[in-house]
Amino acid sequence: MKKDVVSKETIKTIAQDISKYILNIDVKDIEFIDKELQRVEKREADIVAKCKIDNKKAILHIEIQNGNDKIMPNRMLRYYTDIKLLYPNLPIYQYLIYIGKPKLSMRDKIEEENINYKYNIIDMNKIDCQKFIELDTPEALVLSILCDFKDRDELEIITYIIKRLEKLTQKDEHKLGKYMLILETLSTNRDLKEKIKEAEDMLRDIKYEDLPSYEIGLERGYNNGISQGLSQGISQGIFETAIKMIDKFNLSIDEVIKELNIKREELLEYMKNRKNL
């Protein structure tokens, strides 16, 4: 799987939600231990954690796949043996969550003369997104982007998801930003990132000139008596908005300059001068 499809941190953030809504198991006290498995291949979406499942100590291993891998059963068996060597007394719960577009063709077991091994596969393409949408929690809503939309209009569903996220987070910028970043990251697996951007553009009811930072920038421009105070003030307002997006929504500079259509050099210069004030 491509490393940029679902980042490890994104998956770790929603590990408990994946367990609850997709695997239907009650997971508590998650402690990630993937770094201890030196021989296990380092793949961005793997989750290996000590936890409590139904209030009993156990190991949870989740593998995220967006493509079919012929040797997947062998790889899962290798994960199992490596984990078992480290934690011989703990039960291991293994799940492969398939989020790819091609039809699932991977086997979920190895049956040979002296081997009888099996793990669990969850095919997200067979789960109706309505199941998660009806749960109406931010966590379930972002996971619904991975499910089957049936014959429903993609833009209509995505627009509804974003509107509900805004409502459920009560427009708390930090919470909303967190869920929107997860939604956008997961949407990459279904080539829906452009649809999300389209929905965001439709729903955007806050204009940059309405933001307090914009007005502050205008005031600074006029109060300093700059010859081009208006344009300078507007620039400052936009730069303040950019900083806000970086700090509160954890967006990268590249994402912000693209969204606001500003120059990287000018933003970096503004940030540098702002620190010296």
CORUR-V804309 format. One record per pair of residues at least 12 apart in sequence whose ideal C-beta (glycine too) atoms are under 10 Angstrom apart, sorted by sequence separation. I is the first residue (numbers start at 1). J is the second residue. D is the distance in Angstrom with one decimal. If there is no record, write none. Layout:
# CORUR-V804309
[[I,J,D] [I,J,D]]
This chain:
# CORUR-V804309
[[15,27,7.7] [16,28,8.0] [34,46,6.0] [36,48,8.2] [48,60,7.5] [49,61,8.0] [63,75,7.9] [80,92,6.1] [96,108,7.4] [107,119,9.8] [108,120,6.9] [109,121,9.6] [129,141,9.6] [131,143,9.9] [132,144,3.6] [145,157,8.6] [184,196,5.7] [218,230,7.4] [220,232,7.9] [221,233,2.6] [224,236,9.8] [244,256,9.4] [16,29,9.9] [34,47,7.2] [35,48,9.1] [47,60,6.8] [48,61,5.1] [49,62,8.5] [63,76,6.8] [79,92,8.8] [108,121,4.6] [131,144,7.9] [132,145,8.9] [144,157,7.9] [145,158,7.5] [165,178,9.9] [166,179,9.6] [183,196,6.6] [184,197,8.4] [220,233,6.2] [221,234,7.5] [243,256,8.6] [16,30,6.1] [32,46,9.8] [33,47,9.8] [34,48,4.4] [36,50,9.7] [47,61,6.8] [48,62,8.1] [80,94,6.3] [94,108,9.8] [107,121,8.6] [129,143,9.0] [130,144,8.1] [132,146,8.8] [133,147,8.8] [144,158,9.7] [162,176,9.2] [165,179,5.2] [166,180,9.3] [218,232,9.0] [219,233,7.0] [221,235,8.1] [242,256,4.8] [245,259,7.2] [253,267,6.8] [15,30,5.9] [32,47,7.1] [33,48,5.6] [34,49,7.8] [46,61,7.6] [47,62,4.1] [48,63,9.4] [61,76,8.2] [79,94,7.1] [106,121,6.8] [129,144,4.4] [132,147,6.2] [165,180,6.9] [217,232,8.1] [218,233,3.7] [221,236,6.3] [241,256,8.7] [242,257,7.3] [245,260,7.9] [253,268,7.6] [32,48,7.0] [33,49,6.0] [46,62,7.3] [47,63,7.9] [63,79,7.5] [127,143,9.3] [128,144,9.2] [129,145,7.7] [131,147,7.2] [144,160,9.7] [145,161,7.0] [180,196,8.3] [184,200,9.1] [217,233,4.8] [218,234,6.8] [220,236,5.5] [221,237,8.6] [15,32,8.0] [30,47,8.7] [32,49,4.8] [33,50,5.7] [45,62,8.1] [46,63,5.9] [47,64,8.1] [77,94,9.4] [104,121,7.1] [106,123,9.5] [127,144,8.9] [129,146,8.3] [130,147,8.3] [131,148,9.7] [144,161,6.5] [162,179,9.3] [216,233,8.7] [217,234,6.5] [219,236,9.2] [220,237,8.7] [239,256,10.0] [242,259,8.5] [12,30,8.5] [31,49,5.9] [32,50,8.3] [33,51,9.8] [45,63,7.1] [46,64,7.5] [61,79,5.9] [76,94,6.1] [104,122,9.8] [129,147,3.8] [130,148,9.2] [161,179,9.5] [162,180,7.5] [165,183,7.4] [215,233,8.7] [217,235,7.0] [218,236,7.8] [219,237,9.3] [241,259,9.6] [242,260,5.6] [253,271,9.0] [30,49,4.9] [31,50,4.6] [32,51,9.4] [45,64,3.5] [61,80,7.7] [76,95,9.6] [104,123,4.8] [124,143,8.7] [127,146,8.1] [128,147,6.4] [129,148,6.2] [130,149,9.1] [141,160,8.9] [142,161,7.6] [161,180,10.0] [214,233,8.5] [217,236,3.2] [218,237,6.2] [241,260,6.8] [12,32,6.3] [29,49,9.3] [30,50,7.7] [31,51,6.8] [43,63,7.6] [44,64,8.5] [45,65,7.9] [76,96,6.7] [103,123,9.0] [104,124,9.4] [124,144,9.8] [127,147,4.6] [128,148,5.7] [129,149,5.5] [130,150,7.8] [141,161,5.1] [180,200,8.0] [214,234,7.4] [216,236,7.5] [217,237,3.0] [220,240,9.3] [242,262,6.6] [29,50,7.9] [30,51,4.7] [40,61,9.4] [43,64,8.4] [45,66,8.6] [59,80,9.5] [61,82,9.8] [75,96,9.5] [104,125,7.0] [124,145,9.7] [125,146,8.7] [126,147,8.7] [127,148,6.2] [128,149,8.6] [129,150,7.6] [140,161,10.0] [141,162,8.8] [162,183,7.6] [216,237,6.7] [217,238,7.2] [239,260,8.8] [241,262,9.6] [246,267,9.2] [12,34,9.3] [27,49,8.4] [29,51,5.6] [30,52,8.7] [43,65,9.4] [61,83,6.4] [103,125,7.7] [104,126,8.3] [124,146,4.6] [125,147,7.8] [126,148,6.6] [128,150,6.4] [130,152,8.4] [161,183,7.0] [214,236,8.6] [215,237,6.9] [217,239,7.3] [238,260,5.8] [28,51,6.4] [29,52,5.0] [60,83,10.0] [73,96,9.4] [94,117,9.7] [96,119,6.4] [97,120,9.3] [98,121,6.3] [99,122,9.3] [100,123,9.2] [102,125,9.3] [124,147,5.6] [125,148,5.6] [129,152,7.8] [138,161,9.7] [141,164,5.8] [142,165,7.6] [213,236,8.3] [214,237,3.4] [217,240,5.8] [238,261,9.0] [239,262,7.4] [8,32,9.3] [27,51,5.1] [28,52,4.5] [29,53,9.9] [37,61,9.5] [59,83,5.6] [72,96,6.8] [94,118,8.9] [95,119,7.1] [96,120,7.0] [97,121,8.0] [98,122,6.8] [99,123,8.8] [100,124,8.7] [101,125,7.8] [124,148,7.6] [128,152,9.8] [133,157,7.7] [140,164,10.0] [141,165,6.0] [213,237,5.5] [214,238,7.1] [216,240,6.4] [217,241,8.6] [238,262,6.1] [242,266,9.9] [243,267,8.3] [26,51,9.9] [27,52,7.1] [28,53,8.1] [59,84,8.6] [94,119,4.1] [95,120,4.8] [96,121,4.7] [97,122,4.9] [98,123,4.9] [99,124,4.9] [100,125,7.9] [123,148,9.5] [158,183,8.5] [209,234,8.1] [212,237,9.0] [213,238,8.3] [215,240,9.8] [242,267,5.6] [246,271,8.9] [8,34,8.3] [25,51,9.7] [26,52,8.3] [27,53,5.8] [28,54,9.3] [29,55,9.7] [33,59,7.9] [72,98,9.5] [93,119,9.2] [94,120,6.4] [95,121,7.6] [96,122,7.1] [97,123,8.5] [98,124,6.3] [99,125,8.0] [138,164,8.2] [161,187,9.9] [208,234,9.0] [211,237,7.0] [213,239,8.4] [214,240,7.4] [26,53,6.7] [27,54,9.1] [28,55,7.5] [33,60,9.9] [34,61,9.1] [59,86,8.7] [69,96,9.4] [92,119,9.2] [93,120,7.9] [94,121,9.8] [95,122,6.2] [96,123,9.2] [97,124,6.5] [98,125,7.3] [130,157,9.2] [133,160,7.4] [137,164,9.4] [138,165,5.8] [141,168,7.7] [211,238,9.1] [213,240,3.4] [214,241,6.6] [235,262,8.2] [239,266,7.6] [243,270,8.3] [19,47,9.3] [25,53,5.7] [26,54,5.8] [29,57,8.8] [32,60,9.7] [33,61,9.9] [59,87,5.6] [98,126,9.3] [129,157,6.6] [133,161,7.3] [136,164,6.7] [209,237,7.6] [212,240,8.6] [213,241,5.0] [238,266,9.6] [239,267,6.0] [242,270,8.2] [243,271,6.6] [18,47,8.0] [25,54,7.4] [26,55,7.9] [58,87,9.0] [132,161,9.4] [138,167,9.9] [139,168,10.0] [158,187,7.9] [208,237,7.2] [209,238,9.5] [211,240,8.0] [212,241,9.5] [213,242,9.1] [238,267,8.9] [242,271,8.5] [19,49,9.7] [23,53,9.6] [30,60,7.5] [57,87,9.1] [68,98,8.2] [76,106,9.5] [138,168,5.3] [208,238,6.4] [211,241,5.6] [213,243,8.0] [239,269,9.3] [240,270,8.7] [27,58,8.7] [48,79,7.6] [59,90,5.1] [60,91,10.0] [61,92,6.3] [62,93,8.7] [63,94,7.8] [64,95,9.5] [65,96,6.1] [66,97,9.7] [67,98,8.9] [69,100,10.0] [76,107,9.9] [133,164,8.0] [136,167,9.5] [137,168,7.2] [138,169,6.4] [213,244,6.1] [235,266,7.6] [239,270,4.3] [243,274,7.5] [15,47,5.4] [19,51,8.3] [43,75,9.3] [57,89,8.7] [58,90,5.6] [59,91,7.2] [60,92,8.1] [61,93,6.9] [62,94,8.0] [63,95,7.2] [64,96,8.0] [65,97,7.2] [66,98,7.7] [67,99,9.5] [68,100,6.9] [76,108,8.6] [77,109,9.6] [129,161,9.0] [136,168,7.4] [212,244,9.5] [235,267,9.8] [238,270,9.3] [239,271,7.6] [11,44,7.9] [12,45,9.7] [14,47,9.9] [16,49,9.8] [25,58,9.5] [27,60,6.3] [46,79,8.1] [57,90,5.9] [58,91,4.9] [59,92,4.6] [60,93,5.2] [61,94,4.8] [62,95,5.0] [63,96,4.8] [64,97,5.3] [65,98,5.3] [66,99,5.1] [67,100,5.0] [72,105,9.8] [73,106,7.4] [74,107,10.0] [76,109,9.4] [77,110,6.1] [208,241,5.9] [211,244,8.0] [8,42,9.1] [10,44,9.2] [11,45,5.2] [12,46,10.0] [15,49,6.9] [19,53,8.2] [41,75,7.4] [48,82,9.0] [56,90,9.1] [57,91,8.4] [58,92,7.2] [59,93,6.9] [60,94,8.4] [61,95,7.2] [62,96,7.9] [63,97,7.2] [64,98,8.3] [65,99,7.1] [66,100,4.2] [67,101,8.8] [68,102,6.1] [72,106,4.6] [73,107,5.2] [76,110,8.7] [158,192,6.7] [162,196,7.5] [236,270,7.4] [239,273,9.7] [240,274,8.6] [8,43,8.5] [9,44,9.1] [10,45,8.6] [11,46,8.1] [12,47,6.7] [16,51,8.7] [25,60,8.2] [40,75,9.1] [48,83,6.6] [56,91,7.7] [58,93,6.0] [59,94,8.8] [60,95,7.9] [61,96,9.3] [62,97,6.3] [63,98,9.3] [64,99,6.5] [65,100,6.4] [66,101,7.8] [67,102,6.9] [68,103,8.3] [70,105,8.5] [71,106,9.3] [72,107,7.3] [73,108,7.1] [157,192,9.5] [161,196,8.8] [171,206,9.8] [235,270,7.9] [239,274,7.9] [8,44,4.7] [11,47,6.0] [15,51,8.9] [50,86,9.9] [64,100,9.9] [66,102,9.1] [68,104,6.9] [69,105,9.6] [70,106,7.6] [72,108,8.7] [73,109,6.4] [74,110,7.1] [81,117,9.6] [142,178,9.5] [154,190,8.6] [159,195,9.0] [163,199,8.8] [7,44,6.1] [8,45,6.5] [12,49,8.6] [23,60,8.6] [41,78,8.4] [50,87,7.5] [68,105,4.9] [69,106,6.2] [70,107,8.8] [73,110,4.9] [80,117,7.3] [138,175,7.4] [142,179,5.5] [145,182,9.1] [154,191,9.8] [155,192,9.4] [158,195,5.3] [159,196,9.4] [162,199,5.5] [166,203,7.7] [6,44,6.9] [7,45,8.1] [8,46,7.5] [40,78,7.4] [41,79,8.7] [48,86,9.6] [53,91,8.0] [68,106,5.3] [73,111,9.6] [77,115,7.9] [138,176,8.7] [141,179,7.6] [142,180,8.6] [145,183,5.9] [154,192,6.4] [157,195,9.0] [158,196,5.7] [161,199,8.2] [162,200,6.7] [236,274,9.3] [3,42,9.7] [5,44,7.9] [6,45,4.9] [8,47,8.4] [23,62,7.9] [39,78,8.0] [40,79,5.8] [51,90,9.9] [65,104,9.0] [67,106,9.4] [80,119,7.5] [142,181,9.4] [143,182,8.9] [144,183,9.3] [145,184,9.1] [156,195,10.0] [158,197,9.8] [159,198,8.7] [160,199,8.9] [166,205,9.9] [3,43,8.1] [4,44,8.1] [5,45,7.6] [22,62,9.1] [39,79,9.6] [50,90,7.5] [53,93,6.2] [77,117,5.3] [79,119,8.9] [138,178,8.6] [139,179,8.1] [142,182,4.9] [143,183,9.3] [145,185,9.6] [146,186,5.8] [155,195,5.5] [158,198,8.1] [159,199,4.4] [162,202,9.1] [163,203,6.6] [3,44,4.6] [19,60,6.9] [40,81,10.0] [65,106,7.4] [76,117,8.0] [77,118,9.8] [138,179,4.9] [141,182,10.0] [142,183,4.6] [145,186,5.1] [146,187,8.6] [149,190,8.7] [154,195,5.3] [155,196,9.3] [158,199,4.6] [159,200,9.1] [162,203,5.9] [1,43,6.8] [2,44,8.5] [3,45,8.6] [18,60,9.7] [37,79,7.8] [39,81,9.4] [40,82,5.2] [51,93,9.0] [73,115,10.0] [76,118,9.3] [77,119,8.2] [138,180,10.0] [141,183,7.8] [142,184,9.4] [144,186,9.5] [145,187,5.1] [153,195,9.8] [154,196,9.7] [157,199,9.2] [158,200,9.1] [1,44,7.3] [2,45,9.8] [19,62,7.9] [39,82,5.5] [40,83,8.1] [74,117,9.5] [76,119,4.9] [139,182,8.9] [142,185,9.1] [143,186,7.4] [145,188,9.7] [146,189,6.5] [147,190,9.3] [149,192,9.3] [155,198,6.2] [156,199,9.0] [159,202,6.5] [1,45,6.1] [16,60,9.9] [18,62,6.6] [38,82,8.5] [48,92,9.4] [73,117,7.3] [76,120,9.7] [138,182,9.1] [142,186,6.4] [145,189,8.3] [146,190,7.0] [154,198,9.6] [155,199,6.1] [158,202,9.9] [159,203,6.7] [1,46,9.8] [15,60,7.9] [37,82,5.3] [73,118,8.8] [76,121,9.5] [138,183,9.4] [142,187,9.2] [145,190,6.8] [154,199,9.3] [18,64,8.8] [36,82,9.5] [37,83,6.8] [39,85,9.1] [48,94,9.8] [73,119,7.6] [99,145,9.7] [146,192,9.8] [15,62,7.2] [36,83,9.3] [72,119,9.0] [99,146,5.0] [145,192,6.6] [155,202,8.3] [37,85,9.3] [38,86,9.9] [47,95,9.0] [73,121,9.9] [98,146,9.7] [99,147,9.3] [34,83,9.9] [37,86,7.1] [72,121,8.8] [97,146,8.3] [33,83,8.6] [36,86,6.2] [47,97,9.7] [145,195,9.7] [11,62,7.7] [36,87,9.4] [145,196,8.3] [45,97,8.7] [208,260,7.6] [11,64,6.3] [33,86,7.8] [10,64,10.0] [33,87,8.5] [45,99,9.3] [8,64,9.7] [63,119,8.7] [65,121,9.0] [6,64,5.8] [61,119,8.5] [62,120,9.8] [63,121,9.5] [66,124,9.7] [5,64,8.4] [200,259,9.7] [5,65,10.0] [6,66,7.8] [62,122,9.3] [64,124,9.8] [5,66,5.7] [1,63,9.2] [5,67,9.6] [197,259,9.5] [1,64,6.8] [1,65,5.9] [2,66,7.6] [1,66,5.1] [2,67,8.9] [124,189,8.7] [125,190,9.6] [1,67,6.3] [27,93,8.9] [124,190,9.4] [1,69,8.8] [25,93,7.1] [177,245,8.5] [181,249,7.0] [180,249,7.7] [181,250,6.8] [23,93,8.1] [25,95,9.0] [178,248,10.0] [181,251,7.8] [173,244,8.4] [177,248,6.1] [178,249,8.1] [180,251,9.9] [184,255,9.7] [23,95,5.8] [173,245,9.5] [176,248,9.7] [177,249,3.6] [178,250,7.9] [22,95,8.3] [174,247,9.9] [176,249,8.5] [177,250,7.0] [19,93,9.0] [23,97,8.2] [174,248,6.0] [177,251,8.0] [181,255,9.7] [22,97,6.4] [173,248,5.2] [174,249,7.9] [19,95,8.7] [173,249,7.2] [174,250,9.2] [18,95,8.6] [18,97,7.0] [66,146,9.7] [64,146,9.7] [11,97,9.5] [99,186,8.0] [101,189,8.0] [99,188,10.0] [100,189,7.3] [101,190,7.1] [99,189,4.8] [100,190,9.4] [101,191,7.9] [6,97,9.9] [99,190,7.9] [6,99,7.9] [5,99,8.6] [5,100,9.8] [23,120,7.9] [1,99,9.0] [24,122,9.6] [1,100,8.5] [23,122,6.9] [22,122,5.8] [22,124,7.6] [18,122,9.3] [22,127,7.7] [21,127,9.7] [21,131,8.6] [22,132,8.8] [21,132,6.3] [21,135,6.9] [20,135,9.7] [21,137,8.3] [20,137,9.5] [21,139,6.7] [22,140,9.6] [20,139,7.6] [21,140,5.2] [17,137,8.5] [20,140,8.6] [17,138,9.0] [18,139,9.0] [21,142,9.9] [22,143,6.7] [17,139,3.9] [21,143,5.6] [66,188,8.9] [16,139,8.4] [17,140,7.5] [20,143,9.6] [21,144,9.0] [66,189,5.1] [22,146,8.6] [66,190,9.3] [14,139,6.6] [17,142,8.0] [18,143,7.1] [22,147,9.3] [64,189,9.0] [13,139,9.9] [17,143,6.5] [14,142,7.3] [18,146,9.8] [14,143,7.2] [10,142,9.9] [6,146,9.5] [13,178,7.9] [14,179,9.7] [17,182,9.3] [13,181,9.3] [14,182,6.3] [13,182,6.7] [10,181,7.8] [11,182,9.5] [14,185,9.9] [10,182,5.8] [13,185,9.8] [14,186,8.6] [7,181,9.9] [10,184,9.8] [11,185,9.2] [7,182,9.8] [10,185,4.9] [11,186,9.4] [6,182,9.5] [9,185,9.5] [10,186,7.5] [7,185,6.4] [6,185,6.2] [5,185,8.2] [6,186,6.6] [4,185,8.9] [5,186,9.0] [6,188,7.6] [5,188,5.5] [6,189,6.9] [4,188,7.6] [5,189,5.9] [2,188,8.7] [2,189,9.5] [1,189,9.1]]
